[in-house]
Structure formats: structure tokens, C-alpha cells
């Protein structure tokens, strides 16, 4: 998995296992009617801090790393 460790001031967050809801097959089918299926590279940033209007991402496979600024 790629990381953004080279970016100054970023600290990775640990998320406890089970912190996110697993959608049922029916829920995923319903979500596909409203969204767009996309594939991202391992270094793509999905969201930038203080960005307005962030999208909802449903991860079907792979993983996501979250980072916050250290002060």
C-alpha cells in the first residue's frame, strides 16, 4: 500500500476494526443507481482537508488511509 509519509505534518490515524458499516447486497445495488463506479490508484487523494462538498465513497475492495495534520 502506498503512503503519504513524505508529506510534512501528516499523521496517519488508526481506525478500529468494524468502525464502518458493511452494506448489504441490496444497499450496494441501490447505491449504484445514484453513483459512479471509479477505480483509483494507490496514491490518489480522495479528499483534501478543509475541502467543501466532499463526496461519499463506498470502498468495494482495497483500503483507504486517513491522515490528519499534526500541530
Helices and strands as residue ranges (DSSP letters): E 10-12, H 25-32, E 67-69
